[in-house]
């Protein structure tokens, strides 16, 4: 496995991000068990007629640290990840970057509540040492992107759309929660050569803070028979910062277009009566069957939209590497930017940030350090798997007028394809007011209770795009 800590280019003097471990899964107040004990005695309980608590009670007055170490080594250390799932950690992270949170949100079994640039105005950015030490004036170009961001807002462009003009090194905050297994997965991902150093430093800090509470569980264990940082042991994550993705590159050349394209669907389908029982009668046994109906889409979207789709953990995804998308250099332009007459200004700043990236790389800055200057407007292709349950529930949420415009557009394109391919299921691929029978949002757009079809609405909103 690549280890970023042996690289020779200019490294950050310290981690900009501030990571606070604010909670762990710990039964100490109730039973005296520590977070380590939860994993140790949970593992022992798999091989004993006694419960985990009973075995802990037998040992609690004895010095059993060596025993605990051996249990973790012989379970989690041999790839039994369920032992690590018994521990969870919750972090509050400030002054990190959007580039970093793109990686944080990638593993599907981590959970997040992030400061939203739909709701909070961007104020500052991170400038890595490698950029400060370059002969290229990165600060000047990034400062101009923030000026443009504010000018777009002053022109009536919503903050959620204006953010596309600012770089991935924009600062943000996030609360992240997850189990030890997936945190170690994240740590492994952060050590790949193509990840920004600020991102690696932040995730290192998360692991080190966790080790202060639970050093045995978060320990990397390399032996002659197993390395618990084994990539095949984790549920695969999308890899935005990969250098190449051959399969996706080939697929984009073959199928890539401006709209979402249905690539494949499963042969297994559920008849109309089964779908009705699932979605109208709320029969969970039938809802579970919908998880085995599959649709695969290839969808171009901005990094802003991809970030939302990833953080919400709604769909299984595999994304085009950002380095491939940068070579193509296409930008997503929000309709509100067109309506404000600010397309030239918007594209100028996107192109200037791309030029900055290229200039930094030409000046000897590592691509992984320069990549954070790329704007959120960059178009990437996302390979998305939607199952039959998501075709109703997730699409209902994402086609709602409260959803961000681009995610809504992508969800509508998927819904229209499902309606065409599988009408019985597609009947329910509608906004949440129509699916649930009433709108759960605080502001009702009234669309759900009109006769307007989704095709008509899509054409009204995006037909000219």
ChimeraX attribute file (.defattr): number of C-alpha atoms within 10 A of each C-alpha:
attribute: neighborCount
match mode: 1-to-1
recipient: residues
	/A:1	11
	/A:2	13
	/A:3	11
	/A:4	17
	/A:5	12
	/A:6	7
	/A:7	10
	/A:8	7
	/A:9	12
	/A:10	16
	/A:11	15
	/A:12	13
	/A:13	8
	/A:14	10
	/A:15	20
	/A:16	19
	/A:17	22
	/A:18	16
	/A:19	24
	/A:20	16
	/A:21	22
	/A:22	13
	/A:23	13
	/A:24	19
	/A:25	16
	/A:26	19
	/A:27	13
	/A:28	12
	/A:29	8
	/A:30	7
	/A:31	11
	/A:32	14
	/A:33	17
	/A:34	17
	/A:35	21
	/A:36	23
	/A:37	23
	/A:38	22
	/A:39	25
	/A:40	27
	/A:41	21
	/A:42	19
	/A:43	22
	/A:44	20
	/A:45	17
	/A:46	11
	/A:47	9
	/A:48	10
	/A:49	10
	/A:50	12
	/A:51	15
	/A:52	19
	/A:53	17
	/A:54	12
	/A:55	16
	/A:56	21
	/A:57	14
	/A:58	9
	/A:59	11
	/A:60	12
	/A:61	8
	/A:62	8
	/A:63	9
	/A:64	11
	/A:65	10
	/A:66	8
	/A:67	11
	/A:68	18
	/A:69	15
	/A:70	14
	/A:71	18
	/A:72	24
	/A:73	22
	/A:74	13
	/A:75	19
	/A:76	26
	/A:77	25
	/A:78	16
	/A:79	20
	/A:80	17
	/A:81	18
	/A:82	16
	/A:83	24
	/A:84	26
	/A:85	17
	/A:86	21
	/A:87	22
	/A:88	20
	/A:89	24
	/A:90	21
	/A:91	21
	/A:92	19
	/A:93	21
	/A:94	17
	/A:95	19
	/A:96	24
	/A:97	25
	/A:98	24
	/A:99	27
	/A:100	26
	/A:101	23
	/A:102	21
	/A:103	25
	/A:104	25
	/A:105	25
	/A:106	23
	/A:107	23
	/A:108	21
	/A:109	16
	/A:110	22
	/A:111	19
	/A:112	19
	/A:113	14
	/A:114	17
	/A:115	16
	/A:116	14
	/A:117	16
	/A:118	14
	/A:119	10
	/A:120	11
	/A:121	16
	/A:122	20
	/A:123	10
	/A:124	15
	/A:125	23
	/A:126	22
	/A:127	19
	/A:128	21
	/A:129	17
	/A:130	18
	/A:131	21
	/A:132	13
	/A:133	12
	/A:134	15
	/A:135	12
	/A:136	18
	/A:137	14
	/A:138	20
	/A:139	15
	/A:140	10
	/A:141	17
	/A:142	27
	/A:143	14
	/A:144	16
	/A:145	26
	/A:146	22
	/A:147	15
	/A:148	21
	/A:149	25
	/A:150	19
	/A:151	16
	/A:152	25
	/A:153	19
	/A:154	12
	/A:155	15
	/A:156	13
	/A:157	23
	/A:158	16
	/A:159	19
	/A:160	18
	/A:161	24
	/A:162	29
	/A:163	27
	/A:164	28
	/A:165	31
	/A:166	26
	/A:167	27
	/A:168	26
	/A:169	27
	/A:170	25
	/A:171	22
	/A:172	25
	/A:173	20
	/A:174	21
	/A:175	18
	/A:176	19
	/A:177	22
	/A:178	21
	/A:179	22
	/A:180	25
	/A:181	28
	/A:182	21
	/A:183	24
	/A:184	22
	/A:185	21
	/A:186	23
	/A:187	21
	/A:188	19
	/A:189	26
	/A:190	27
	/A:191	21
	/A:192	17
	/A:193	21
	/A:194	20
	/A:195	25
	/A:196	25
	/A:197	24
	/A:198	27
	/A:199	25
	/A:200	24
	/A:201	22
	/A:202	26
	/A:203	26
	/A:204	19
	/A:205	19
	/A:206	22
	/A:207	23
	/A:208	17
	/A:209	18
	/A:210	23
	/A:211	14
	/A:212	11
	/A:213	16
	/A:214	20
	/A:215	14
	/A:216	21
	/A:217	28
	/A:218	21
	/A:219	19
	/A:220	15
	/A:221	17
	/A:222	14
	/A:223	11
	/A:224	5
	/A:225	8
	/A:226	12
	/A:227	15
	/A:228	23
	/A:229	21
	/A:230	14
	/A:231	13
	/A:232	7
	/A:233	13
	/A:234	16
	/A:235	11
	/A:236	15
	/A:237	19
	/A:238	20
	/A:239	21
	/A:240	26
	/A:241	24
	/A:242	18
	/A:243	18
	/A:244	15
	/A:245	15
	/A:246	11
	/A:247	9
	/A:248	20
	/A:249	16
	/A:250	11
	/A:251	14
	/A:252	18
	/A:253	9
	/A:254	9
	/A:255	14
	/A:256	17
	/A:257	13
	/A:258	10
	/A:259	15
	/A:260	24
	/A:261	18
	/A:262	19
	/A:263	15
	/A:264	12
	/A:265	18
	/A:266	11
	/A:267	8
	/A:268	10
	/A:269	18
	/A:270	17
	/A:271	11
	/A:272	14
	/A:273	9
	/A:274	20
	/A:275	24
	/A:276	19
	/A:277	15
	/A:278	19
	/A:279	20
	/A:280	13
	/A:281	12
	/A:282	12
	/A:283	14
	/A:284	12
	/A:285	11
	/A:286	18
	/A:287	19
	/A:288	12
	/A:289	17
	/A:290	24
	/A:291	14
	/A:292	16
	/A:293	19
	/A:294	19
	/A:295	21
	/A:296	19
	/A:297	22
	/A:298	26
	/A:299	27
	/A:300	25
	/A:301	24
	/A:302	23
	/A:303	25
	/A:304	25
	/A:305	22
	/A:306	23
	/A:307	19
	/A:308	17
	/A:309	19
	/A:310	21
	/A:311	21
	/A:312	14
	/A:313	18
	/A:314	19
	/A:315	17
	/A:316	18
	/A:317	24
	/A:318	20
	/A:319	23
	/A:320	27
	/A:321	22
	/A:322	22
	/A:323	19
	/A:324	18
	/A:325	17
	/A:326	18
	/A:327	10
	/A:328	12
	/A:329	16
	/A:330	16
	/A:331	23
	/A:332	20
	/A:333	22
	/A:334	21
	/A:335	17
	/A:336	18
	/A:337	21
	/A:338	13
	/A:339	12
	/A:340	13
	/A:341	14
	/A:342	18
	/A:343	16
	/A:344	11
	/A:345	16
	/A:346	24
	/A:347	17
	/A:348	15
	/A:349	23
	/A:350	27
	/A:351	17
	/A:352	18
	/A:353	25
	/A:354	22
	/A:355	15
	/A:356	23
	/A:357	23
	/A:358	17
	/A:359	18
	/A:360	24
	/A:361	18
	/A:362	12
	/A:363	13
	/A:364	13
	/A:365	22
	/A:366	18
	/A:367	19
	/A:368	16
	/A:369	26
	/A:370	24
	/A:371	28
	/A:372	26
	/A:373	29
	/A:374	28
	/A:375	28
	/A:376	28
	/A:377	28
	/A:378	25
	/A:379	25
	/A:380	27
	/A:381	28
	/A:382	25
	/A:383	24
	/A:384	22
	/A:385	19
	/A:386	22
	/A:387	21
	/A:388	24
	/A:389	23
	/A:390	20
	/A:391	26
	/A:392	23
	/A:393	19
	/A:394	22
	/A:395	26
	/A:396	23
	/A:397	22
	/A:398	24
	/A:399	26
	/A:400	25
	/A:401	18
	/A:402	14
	/A:403	13
	/A:404	17
	/A:405	21
	/A:406	21
	/A:407	22
	/A:408	22
	/A:409	20
	/A:410	20
	/A:411	26
	/A:412	25
	/A:413	22
	/A:414	27
	/A:415	26
	/A:416	19
	/A:417	19
	/A:418	22
	/A:419	20
	/A:420	12
	/A:421	14
	/A:422	16
	/A:423	14
	/A:424	19
	/A:425	26
	/A:426	19
	/A:427	18
	/A:428	24
	/A:429	30
	/A:430	28
	/A:431	26
	/A:432	24
	/A:433	20
	/A:434	17
	/A:435	20
	/A:436	15
	/A:437	11
	/A:438	12
	/A:439	18
	/A:440	11
	/A:441	12
	/A:442	7
	/A:443	9
	/A:444	15
	/A:445	13
	/A:446	10
	/A:447	16
	/A:448	21
	/A:449	13
	/A:450	8
	/A:451	8
	/A:452	10
	/A:453	12
	/A:454	20
	/A:455	15
	/A:456	11
	/A:457	13
	/A:458	16
	/A:459	12
	/A:460	10
	/A:461	13
	/A:462	11
	/A:463	10
	/A:464	7
	/A:465	10
